[in-house]
Amino acid sequence: MDLRLKRVGAGLRRALVFAAVLIVATAGFSAVAKADNPIVQTIYTADPAPLVYDGRVYLYTGHDEDGSTWFDMREWRVWSSDDMVNWTDHGSPMSLDTFSWARQDAWAGQVVERGGEFYWYVPVVNDATGRMSIGVGVADNPIGPFHDALGHPLVENGEIDPTVFIDDDGQAYLYWGNPNLWYVKLNADMVSYSGGLNQIPLTTSGFGTRTGDSDRPTLYEEGPWVYKRGGLYYMVYAAECCSEHIAYSTAPGPTGPWTYRGTIMPTQGSSFTNHPGVIDYKGNSYFFYHNGALPGGGGFTRSVAVEQFEYNADGTFPTIGMTTAGAPQTDPLDPYVRQEAETIAWSSGIETEPSSAGGMNVGWIENGDYIKAEGVDFASGAATFDVSAASDGAGGTIELRLDGPSGALVGTCDVPNTGGWQTWQTVSCPVSGAAGEHDLYLKFTGGDGYLFNADWWRFDPSDDDGGGDGGGDTGGELYAVGAAKCLDVPDQSTANGTQMEIWDCSNEANQQWTYTDAGELTVYSGSSRKCLDAEGAGTADGTAAIIWDCHGGTNQKWNVNADGSITNADSGLCLDVEGYGTANGSMVHLWSCHGGTNQQWELR
C-alpha cells in the first residue's frame, strides 16, 4: 500500500513552500511569476549538460541527495523544454545500478547524439579498482532508459567530468580531467577510441594563472565543456578552487593550442563549485550553471539555473551573472494540447514520481502547494479544463488562477478519491475569464495530508465545436469510437515508416494528435511531430497507415467528417481499425467506407 511516505527530506520540501517569497524578496521582483531560476525546485540538481535535439532542449543533470554533506549522488536526471522556462521532468533514466561494475558517485556527465543513438558519458567509481572511471550509457531516444553500452569502463585513470564534442569532419573527442586535462579520439561507434590517452598541457598562456597553489599553476580545475562556433573551438571550465568561477579558453583546433580568454561567470552564489553548459537554441545563446540558491542549498545541495546571453562581436563571452529571473520564454505554451503536470516553470511543495500511465506525475500534494506554467496563451478564451488525477485519500481541489497563486480565479476542479494513488480519472470543470496570455497557477487546496496526484492537464477553447470541420480540433488523444482505445504509434521516434496500432489509453505522449488547418493529422511524441501518411493510398483496401516526416504529400491530407469518420483526401478511404477491441496492438488500415463503428474517431 502506498502510504505517501516522503522520499525527500521534510526540511527541503517545507522550505520550498517559502522559496518563491524568498526569491522575490531577494531579487526585488514585483511578482513571483518572474522567478524561474533555479530551473528545478522539486529536488537538488547539479552539473547541467544541455543537448539540443529535434527542436527541443534536453537537460541532463546529477541529483544531490537531500541533506547531503558530501557529493552524495546516486542517479542522473533529465528534463526538457521547448520554450526555456517550462521544463518537463522525465525522471531518472540512468543510475549507479545501470553499471553493474560501479560502486558510487554518479557525478557530472554529458549526453551526445550520433546516428539516432544517445550516448551518456559519466564518471563513477569502479568497484573492482576503487578508481574513478568513465562509463557510457546508451539509449535510442533522448529520455531513455539508458543501458550500459560496454559492461566495463570506457577509460579509467582516476579523473572525472567527461565532455564530448563531435567535429564537423565527424571525428568525436572525449575530454575529461581533474587535476589534469585529457582527451581521446573516439571511434565512430562512440564506445571505443584510438590513439591512446592524450594529456593537454596546462600552461598559464592556455589556461590562466592561479595564485597561491604551486601544485596547480593554472586556473583550470574541472568540468570542461567543449564546442565549436564560427570556426573557433571553445573550452569552458570550472576555474580555481575554492570557490570556483567559470573561465574559458579558445583554440584553432579541437586539440589546441589553447589560449586563455578570461572569466565568464565570477565566483558568486552559495555553492563552492560550479559547472558550465553552453548551447544555441532558436537563435539565442544560453549558459547553464549551478548554485545553491534553493532553501537548504549549498556546496553539496546544488541547483541548476540558466541565463540567456549574447556573444561579443569578436566571439568572446560577456560577463554573466547569476539571476533569479532566468532566461526569457521563447514561445507561449499551448493550453489546448495535453500538457504534462510535471511541466513546470516554478512550483511550491510538490514532488514528482514515476506514473503507472507512463512518464512522471506530480505527487505529494498538500494544501497550499502550487505549480506555475509560464506564458500560457489562452487566445480568445478557454471553456473547460480537464485533468488526469488520482487519489487514495480524501481528494481536494485545483484552483485555476492567473498570474499568481492568489491571482484571478478562473476555474475550480474538485478531485475525488479515485481508489488509488495511481488509479487515474479525468476530472473536468468549467472555465471563465481565461483569455490572452497569462501565467497559469494550479493551486491545490484541501484538508490535512496528501490530497491527490496529477498526471496531465488540458483546456478546451470556448470556440471548440467538437471537431468534424477540419479546424475545431486543437489536439488530444484520438479514440476509435466503439473500441474506446487510442491511436498509438509504437517506437514513433525511431524511424519513418513506423506502423500505427491501437492501445489502451494510458496517456502516452505518442497518443497526442493534432488536426491542422492544412488537413494533416500529426502525432506528437517527445519532441517529434510526424504526419499520418497512407502508404500507397488509393491502390487497394487494407493499405496500412504509417508515420512519416511531414513532407507535404497528398496522402497526408485527411478529412474529418461530420459522422466522425476520417477519410484520406487523396483516396477517399477511411481510417479503420482491423480487429478493434479484441486486443492491444490491432493495426490501423485504410478501408472502403462501409460504415463500421471502427471508422468513427473522436479527438478528445
Helices and strands as residue ranges (DSSP letters): H 10-16, H 19-27, G 32-34, E 44-53, E 56-64, E 73-81, E 87-89, E 94-95, G 96-98, E 102-104, E 110-114, E 117-126, E 132-139, E 147-148, E 155-156, E 163-166, E 172-176, E 182-186, E 193-199, H 204-207, E 220-229, E 232-239, E 245-251, E 259-265, E 277-281, E 284-291, E 303-309, E 339-340, E 343-344, E 346-348, E 351-354, E 360-363, E 370-377, E 382-391, E 396-402, E 408-415, E 420-430, E 437-445, E 453-461, E 476-480, E 485-488, E 498-499, E 501-503, G 509-511, E 512-515, E 521-525, E 528-534, E 543-548, G 554-556, E 558-560, E 566-568, E 574-577, E 586-591, G 597-599, E 601-603
